[in-house]
């Protein structure tokens, strides 16, 4: 395990997600002492970067027993990208647990592996989670007579074509065509070098993970970096177009010794600044492949007698309503009046809830399990709902008897307190469209 010290700036772009918690670590004193020796302290936090480029943190707590008493493992995910696929997290946690077994003299790594296998832990792509386009779909592609080659990267088959000899010319495409984009450029460039044109994961002949959250900028960079390493490419001339440029430039920065030349075409360089309105608009659209028909939904509200007030983005979609004011977001109308705000992503939605909400009841409507679970974890309200009406937040509905009231405060007990008295209650409601009749 190679521990790192991430910068405060890098950590500020990440969100911490608790994954493992051992409250009685010192029940096995030899294990607790071995971990203390390996990390160099009894209480504090240490970080490492996994094989999937995710940052994890191990936090130890000392309760005065002469050794670490508690341990928690956090995953630190990019704030503006989805939570990684669960099999990646399982694989990284498995590596961590095997490391613990290696440093602790009384644990056997092979026993740990057998227990994980018996428990059904599968640090690979689950069955049915990856699609592969049949070869006959690519028959007789105009201007593309090249035989595909394949290499496996993280359990995914990546396709590429190769022509010519000499130093490699690696050509990375953007959206949406795959390596077919370069069909007219391959013949002349093959006279100058070894042209290699891959299909990115999710494109062309390459495998296609089903889950939306499998695709992120970080994962595309990692997959392509491992593609380069699998082929042993050196002295590379990098040709990058669109997203191929953004992906290739990150790899060039990570291992510059493998590259000699760069050709950047119609691409961008991430400089830490906010990108323009055109990119942000594309980002919103691309993440709504199954787009919510907002005008149709708002028409149904108006038909039901609801007064709608919308932000400027809402007005651009549905102009015949009143523009919402900043102070309106704080108001509880106690009437058939609804504020509508279009947000860029889930982070902005939860920031909006945190700023304007009353911590009473909040809901998400989604078919994405990862987003639902993140909403439940991170939204700080007395009751949080997935695919169910917030009107269900009622003591009688929850089986508590006649309701006296709903508190949005965090009030603990008075007098002697145990562990239970130091906690507060948060109601979690999972549904599939339930309403309050």
PyMOL commands that set and color helices and strands:
alter all, ss='L'
color gray80, all
select helices_A, chain A and resi 8-12+25-27+29-39+86-103+109-118+135-138+178-190+212-214+217-231+243-254+256-258+277-286+294-303+312-317+326-330+346-356+369-378+390-392+420-422
alter helices_A, ss='H'
color red, helices_A
select strands_A, chain A and resi 3-4+14-22+44-49+55-61+70-78+130-131+149-153+156-163+168-172+194-198+208-209+236-241+259-265+307-310+322-323+337-340+361-364+383-388+427-434
alter strands_A, ss='S'
color yellow, strands_A
deselect
rebuild
show_as cartoon
